[in-house]
């Protein structure tokens, strides 16, 4: 028997799924046969999404907006099998001077929003045959110091812990897992590292010789959402190409 990821007949929600890492996740879920709904605050350009993907405007930081989003999905498709909490991110900020409002917004986007979506999805999944799967997209910033994005790193660390707690609370009907991504080549990657030359230098530090493509994260999410991961819950799958090389490694002897 050939092993394959088959998500045919399943309905998936990907928050922030129209671009960047989210788009890579969306595309791989579609490739595996899922019907995908993406959400965001800004409507994507006409024709920019695959035919199997629909868009619903929502602000995942707002619980009422999330409840309306999930209700719309169930009304249209009759079920919700997969929820991917991908929406997130943060601009750089000095922790010493970041305003309380800034920090609250970062935590809301990267942590509290995932809880809103997970709660709404779980309420549906617990009542349907087959339950469901929730995947939270975290970051290496949640596993090591995150200077310049301290609130973001703290929120992502919280998201990993939240994943383990929800996996225990909502079993056996709902599986909850996380994917912690390293550097990913999105539309903004080169600019973030000062241009193509700087981006190439950073990519060269990854043991596998490149940074991730959005599809690499999408493959991990698709696997966790599939029957191949039927006994995987409460896990944090690290997708980082072998890790981040630290400056101290260049000075080790022997």
N, C-alpha and C positions, 0 to 999 in steps of 0.2 A: 504494500500500500504506500502510495506517495503522500507524504505529509505536505499540507498546504494550509495557508491562512484563508479561511472561507468565512466571510462575514455577510454572505448573501441572506437577504431577508431581514437584516438588522437595521435599526434606525440609530444614528449617531448624532450627537451634538458636539461641535468643536468651537469653543469660545475663542474669539480672535482668529478664526480659521480661514480668513480670506487672503492672508499674506504672511510672509516670513515663515517661521517655524510652523505656525498654524496651518499655512497652506500646504506645507510638506505632509503634515498629518492628514489633512483633508484628502489630498490626492491619493495617499496610500490606503486610506479607508475605502475610498471609492474603488480603487484598483482591486481591493479584496471583496467587493460586491456590496458594500454598505450604502444605504441611503443616508446622505449627510446634510445636516442643517448647520450653518455657521451663523455666528452672531457677532455684532460689534456696534459701536456707536455711529460709525460712518458707513453709508451704503457703498458697496463696491461698484466699480465702473461696470456699465452694461456689457455683458458678454465675457467678463473676466473670470467667471466661475464655470466649472464644468457643468454639463447638463444635469448631472445627477445630484447637484448641490443647490440648495436654496438658502436664502438669507433672511434672517429676522433681526430687526433692529432691537438692541437691548443694551442696557448698562448693567454689567454683572456686579457692579459695586452696590447696586440697589436691589434689595431682596424682593420688593414688589415687582420690579422689572423682570427679575429672574423667574418668579412664579408665573408671570404672564407669558414669558418665553417658553417655558416647559409646557404650560397648558396649550399653547398654540401648536407645539410639536405633536403633542398627544392628540389634539383635535384633528390635525391633518393626517397623521400617520398611524394613529391608534396605539402607539407604544413608544418607549424610549429604552433602548438596549445598552447604549454606550454613551457616556458623558466624559468629555476630555476638557479638563480645565487648563487651557493653554494661555489665556489672556494674562498679560503681565508685562513687566519691564520697569526700567527706571532710568532717568537721566542721572548723570554724575552729580554728587553733592557732598560737600564737606560736612561730616557729622557734627563738627563743633558749631556750625552756623546754620544748619538746615532748620527751617521753621517747623513748628509743630504741625501746621497744616500740611506742609509738604510730606512729612513723615507719615502722617495719618493717611494721606491719599495713597502713598506707596504701599503701606500695609494693607489697605482696603483692596487695592487692585491685585496684589500678589498673594494674599492669604484669605481675607474675609470673603472676597468674591467667590473663591473656590468652595468655601463652606456653604455659601448661599446656593450655588449650583448643585453641589453634592446633596444637600438636604432636599431640594426640589426633585432631583433625579431619583434619589432613594425612595421618596414617597411613591413614585410611580413604579419603580423596579420591584419593590417589595410585594406589590400586588399582582404582578404578572408572571406567567409561566416562564421559567428560565432566568428570572431575576435580572441581573444586569452587571455591568462593569464600569467602574469609574477610574479614570487615569488622570493623575495630577502631574502637570509638567513643572518640575522644579529645576534646579540649577546647581552647578558645582559651588556657586556662591553660598549655598545653604549648607555646604559641607566643610568650608574652610573660610578664613578671614576674607572679608569683602570690602577692603578700603576704597573709599570713594562712592560706594553704594551700600552703606552699612544697613540702612533700613530695609533695603531690598534683600540683602543676604539674610537678615534676621527673619524676614517674612518667608523666604524660601525654606529656611531651617524649620520654621513653624509648620510649613506645608508638608514637609516630610514627616514630622511628628503627627500631624493631623491625619495623614494617610494611614499610619499604623493604628491610631485610635479608632478611626471609622471602620477599618478592616475588621477589627474585633467586634465593634458594636453591631455592624450590619450583616455579618455572616449569619447563615450560609447563603442567603439569597443574593447578596451583592458583594462582589469582589472590589477592593479598592487598592490601587497600586500607584507608584510614582515613577517617573522617568526624570533623572537628573542629567541634564545635558551640559556638555562642555561648550566650547566655542563652536558656533554654527555660522556657516556662510550665508547670511541673509542679504537683502538688498543694501543694508547699511554697513556691512562688515568692513569693507575697504576704508570707508570714511572714518569709522570708529578707530582704526589703527593708523590713521594718518596717510592713507593712500595705498595703492597696490604694493609698493615696496615694503612698507611697514606690515601690511597684512600678510605678505609672503613670509616675512621673517618670523612673525608670530606662528603661522601655520607650521613652519619648519620645526618648531619646538615640540610638536605633538608626536609621540612615538610612532604612530601609524603614518606620519608624513603629511597629513592634511587635517584641516578642520572638518567637522561634520557638515553634510548637506542637510537641508530640512527633511529630505526623504529618509535619512538615517534615523532621525528621531521618529518620523512617521512609521518606519518599520517596527521600531520598538513598541510604539503605542498599539499598532495593529496586532502584534503578537500578544501583548498583555490583554487585549480585548477579546482575543479569540479563544476557542476551545483548547488550543494547544497549551494555554496557560491556565487551564481549569483549576489547578491546585495551587495557583500562585495568588496570594493576597497578602497585603501588608508589606510588600517588597518595594525596594527602591532600586530600579535598574539604572546603573550609571552608564551613560553613553558619552565617552570622552576620548576615545581613540588611544587609550592606554595611560592617560593622566597628564598632568601639567608638570613640566620640568622646572624645578626650582633652581635659583642661582647657586645654592649650596652644592648641587650636583656637579657643577663645573669645577669645583675645588676639591672634590673627594680624591683621595689617593688610595689605590689598591682596591 
